[in-house]
């Protein structure tokens, strides 16, 4: 496992979004399963990911599979949201400095995607 991936797993296990400040590269690009355009830059990626920490880490979240390459990983996860089993993947890429440069989230089934989208929208609105 790479340093970036180890740091990511530590932040997830501690539910510590503050660590994203050093883990994300300034030019990171975040791809949401709901927002149709790439979200560019550390500030917006931190906003989405730290909000996701509060929404998705509800006690049922767990990683169930992974494929790891030299500078990219696919992490499969599942959780239960509003009674729906949600399955998803995080596609994470990092640079030679060990900072995440790209974070892409995909979710299924549609009912699970909709439940996550509603919860994220509400949490993001509460932040503003």
Secondary structure, 3 states (H helix, E strand, C coil): CCHHHHHHHHHHHHCCHHHHHHHEEEEEEEECCCCCCCEECHHHHHHHHHHHHHHHCCCCCEEEEEEECCCEEEEEEEEEECCEEEEEEEEEEECCCCCEEEEEEEEECHHHHHHHHHHHHHHHHHHC
